[in-house]
Amino acid sequence: MTSPLPLGYIGRFAPSPTGSLHLGSVYTALASFLDARAQGGAWKLRFDDLDTPRNVKGAVGDICRTLEQLGLYWDGEVDYQSQHLDEYEAILADFIAQGRVYCCACSRKNLAPVYDKTCRHAHVSSKTPHSLRLRVDAQDITVQDALHGRITRNVAMQDGDFILKRKDAIIAYQFAVVIDDRRQGVTDVVRGMDLLNETPKQCYLQQCLGFPTPNYLHVPLLVDNHGKKLSKTTFARRVETPQPSATLCQLLHLLGQTPPAALQHATVDEILNWATAHWDIATLSRIHTLSVE
Ligand code: GLU
């Protein structure tokens, strides 16, 4: 049983503070901002900062500054996953009490491509270093994506018993994101295509927890000239915003929108007002990637 979505659109942008925003991440932020504003909705900012070894000092401030320079102002207080550890642990404790999760002591070697469930019946002691895995029952989960249509994945067979808490005691992204979106009342998730195949796991968790499933829109990825996703690991450059209006117009073109040439010289607010009024996901490319220089 899942509960209904709250009334009114609530969107969010959830960067990990692992570095500056590059063009690919600003592209996603803009899509999510415009989708929210076009529907008169709120747009929230949350930092996915649980993977502490990957966090970079100063990244939070840097990301906020870039968003502000582009006029992408968020509603309400900034949220940080690291402030909600007790909430994740409490839900995990319920799962443990219900026998829905088990301790797994396996090393990486046993894991690929889908975990073989060695520890499902092994009763690994909680004193041994372990991760916590969710027992996933055979299930086809169907996700309705605004751009890609219906995506069905058998989570038990294709993902297996996935991890909710890692061996290094870090709460896994899949688990945290579901709880965060629920806490923030998120109704609409707009994010990059790379997370489309992760979404059925998140929907499965929502069903386990009785949470509503948000609406999803996975936008295409920007790739570099080698076909690689722009990301911090491919050393994508920080998006510089000496001319935020020009950056916004470039991003709008990449999003398949058609801002009039005169807007190049308009203020960021004027551009965003135009873009909000004309936001059209039908012109978003359905192909998986868009190449940029
Ligand atoms: N923190 C994730 C990232 O930076 C995004 C998570 C999400 O939008 O669900 O890729």
Boltz pocket constraint, residues with backbone or C-beta under 6 A from the ligand:
constraints:
  - pocket:
      binder: B
      contacts: [[A, 14], [A, 15], [A, 16], [A, 48], [A, 177], [A, 190], [A, 191], [A, 195]]
      max_distance: 6.0
